[in-house]
């Protein structure tokens, strides 16, 4: 018997919720959409649509009244910005000092990418072998008169190894 009462109670709650959803007022949906764009001046990080504060409740009432009066979404948002400033907006406007909020992340990513590209290019570039490490031998000159120390690195390593072996034999 108790199970039947519990099932009946759960069914009644479910039907009540379905009826509320089915008869949802489009004005409520529009008011909630606008409330999601506004930040509650009292609550930290909560939207007017989600805030439990009295001020947010009053703001929701103003939004609904203005919608009933025929005001557009932008007119209602402008009304609150006029009273509370740009800080009432969830998304800061893309103008003035707030433009920095939109541009700074992109600029930081681009700058970091450029820095990373330059560092990788520097790290991966073959380094020329200094002439002083060639054991006193002059750098070879090529047809155009330039020297290419990086191309001679393997022969320099062989020359260095031979010189070390010679020095080791003389000392030993």
Secondary structure as UniProt FT lines:
FT   HELIX           2..22
FT   HELIX           26..35
FT   TURN            36..37
FT   STRAND          38..39
FT   TURN            48..50
FT   HELIX           54..68
FT   TURN            69..70
FT   HELIX           73..84
FT   HELIX           86..88
FT   HELIX           96..98
FT   HELIX           99..124
FT   HELIX           131..134
FT   TURN            135..136
FT   TURN            143..144
FT   HELIX           150..152
FT   HELIX           153..171
//
